[in-house]
Amino acid sequence: MRVVRIVVLAFLLSSCAELTRTNQMLNSYLGKSIDSFMTEQGFAYRLKSPLDAGGAVYQFTGGPGGPRCVFYVTTDSAGIIKSYRFENC
């Protein structure tokens, strides 16, 4: 039983570290262009959804959060990153 608790605790701590890295990486690109994000991080978006007011929401997978991590980056009409969110990281 003690081994199981240690394994679960280790898993939770590593998950928390991945979430922190994903958040830090995305936060560092707020106010920068989506092109520089994709070039510097080596990401290609899976889906791009234009917004009625201009700009777009880009969907990416992977990154520091692992292969199941999905994150969304919202840009303005000039392609500048304004916000982000992520799931399953």
C-alpha positions as CSV (number, residue, x, y, z in Angstrom):
1,M,0.0,0.0,0.0
2,R,2.8,2.4,0.8
3,V,4.4,1.8,-2.6
4,V,1.1,2.7,-4.3
5,R,0.9,5.9,-2.4
6,I,4.5,6.8,-3.4
7,V,3.8,6.1,-7.0
8,V,0.6,8.2,-7.0
9,L,2.4,11.1,-5.3
10,A,5.2,11.0,-7.8
11,F,2.7,11.0,-10.7
12,L,0.8,14.0,-9.2
13,L,4.1,15.9,-8.7
14,S,5.3,15.3,-12.2
15,S,1.9,16.3,-13.7
16,C,2.0,19.5,-11.7
17,A,5.5,20.2,-13.1
18,E,4.3,19.6,-16.7
19,L,1.4,22.0,-16.1
20,T,3.7,24.7,-14.8
21,R,6.1,24.3,-17.8
22,T,3.2,24.5,-20.2
23,N,1.8,27.6,-18.5
24,Q,5.2,29.3,-18.4
25,M,5.9,28.6,-22.1
26,L,2.6,29.9,-23.2
27,N,2.7,33.0,-20.9
28,S,6.1,34.0,-22.3
29,Y,4.5,34.5,-25.7
30,L,1.7,36.9,-24.6
31,G,2.0,40.0,-26.7
32,K,4.2,38.3,-29.3
33,S,3.3,37.1,-32.8
34,I,1.9,33.7,-33.4
35,D,4.5,33.2,-36.2
36,S,7.3,33.6,-33.7
37,F,5.7,31.2,-31.4
38,M,5.3,28.6,-34.1
39,T,8.8,29.1,-35.4
40,E,10.6,29.2,-32.0
41,Q,8.6,26.3,-30.5
42,G,8.4,24.2,-33.6
43,F,4.6,23.8,-33.4
44,A,2.2,23.6,-36.3
45,Y,-1.4,24.2,-35.5
46,R,-4.0,21.5,-35.9
47,L,-6.9,23.8,-36.3
48,K,-7.3,27.5,-37.0
49,S,-10.7,29.1,-36.3
50,P,-11.2,32.7,-37.5
51,L,-12.9,35.1,-35.1
52,D,-15.7,37.4,-36.3
53,A,-13.9,40.5,-34.8
54,G,-10.6,39.6,-36.5
55,G,-7.9,37.4,-35.3
56,A,-8.1,33.6,-34.7
57,V,-8.0,30.8,-32.3
58,Y,-5.2,28.3,-33.0
59,Q,-5.3,24.7,-31.6
60,F,-2.1,22.9,-30.9
61,T,-1.2,19.5,-29.3
62,G,1.8,18.2,-27.4
63,G,4.5,20.5,-26.1
64,P,5.8,20.3,-22.5
65,G,2.4,19.0,-21.3
66,G,2.8,15.7,-23.3
67,P,1.0,14.3,-26.3
68,R,-2.5,14.5,-24.8
69,C,-2.1,18.2,-24.0
70,V,-4.3,20.5,-26.1
71,F,-3.8,24.2,-26.0
72,Y,-5.6,27.1,-27.7
73,V,-3.9,30.4,-28.5
74,T,-6.1,33.5,-29.4
75,T,-4.6,36.2,-31.5
76,D,-5.8,39.6,-32.6
77,S,-6.2,40.6,-36.3
78,A,-2.4,41.4,-36.4
79,G,-1.5,37.9,-35.3
80,I,-0.4,39.0,-31.8
81,I,-1.1,36.5,-29.0
82,K,-3.7,37.9,-26.6
83,S,-4.6,34.8,-24.5
84,Y,-4.3,31.1,-24.2
85,R,-5.8,28.1,-22.4
86,F,-5.0,24.4,-22.2
87,E,-6.6,21.1,-21.4
88,N,-5.3,17.6,-20.4
89,C,-1.8,18.9,-19.7
